[in-house]
Amino acid sequence: MFVGSAFYLTSFEKGGVDWGDEIGFLLGSLLASSPETSLRFFLNQSFANEVEVDGQEIPGSGAVFARFTVRPRPTGPPCKSA
């Protein structure tokens, strides 16, 4: 199964500071390798604009964030300890 989403975040200026907008997306895939186990792969990426103070951009305040996750996910009952 494939999943995905996108987002846009905006902030309002307050006290002369505009934190900038952010846009991003999430793409993922889920693979059932057996009835008890599945694997999940996700890429989460976002881009943030520069921060402005009194109309002046702060250099280097923009950012790009990315995270890639690979995770096994047991789906059966929890293991019993001895």
C-alpha positions in Angstrom: 0.0 0.0 0.0 1.2 3.5 -0.7 0.3 6.6 1.3 1.0 10.3 0.9 0.0 13.7 2.1 1.0 17.3 1.6 0.8 20.4 3.8 1.1 24.1 3.8 1.6 26.1 7.1 1.5 29.8 7.4 2.1 32.0 10.4 0.8 35.5 11.1 3.2 38.4 11.7 3.3 39.5 15.3 5.5 42.2 16.8 7.3 42.8 13.5 8.3 39.2 13.2 7.1 37.0 10.3 8.1 33.4 10.9 7.6 32.5 7.2 5.6 29.8 5.5 6.3 26.1 5.4 5.4 23.5 2.8 6.0 19.8 2.8 5.0 16.3 2.0 5.0 12.7 3.3 5.4 9.7 1.0 5.3 6.2 2.3 4.9 2.5 1.6 3.7 -0.4 3.7 4.7 -3.9 2.9 3.1 -7.0 4.6 5.8 -9.6 4.6 3.7 -12.1 6.5 0.4 -12.1 8.4 2.3 -11.2 11.6 4.9 -8.7 10.3 4.9 -5.6 8.1 7.6 -3.1 7.0 7.1 0.6 6.7 9.1 3.1 4.6 8.4 6.8 4.9 10.0 10.0 3.6 8.9 13.2 5.3 10.2 16.5 3.8 9.5 20.1 4.5 10.8 23.5 3.3 10.6 26.6 5.5 10.9 30.2 4.3 13.3 32.8 5.7 12.2 34.6 8.9 11.6 38.3 8.5 12.1 40.9 11.3 10.7 44.4 10.5 10.6 43.5 6.8 14.3 42.3 6.7 15.0 38.7 6.0 17.3 36.9 8.4 20.0 35.2 6.3 20.3 31.5 6.9 16.9 31.3 8.8 15.2 29.2 6.0 15.5 25.5 6.4 15.0 22.1 4.7 14.0 19.2 6.9 14.0 15.6 5.7 13.6 12.3 7.5 13.6 8.8 6.0 12.2 6.0 8.2 12.4 2.2 7.8 10.7 0.3 10.5 9.5 -3.2 11.0 6.1 -3.4 12.6 4.9 -6.7 14.3 1.2 -7.0 13.9 0.6 -10.2 15.8 0.1 -10.6 19.6 2.9 -9.5 21.9 5.7 -12.0 22.6 5.4 -13.8 25.9 8.5 -13.8 28.1 9.8 -17.0 29.7 
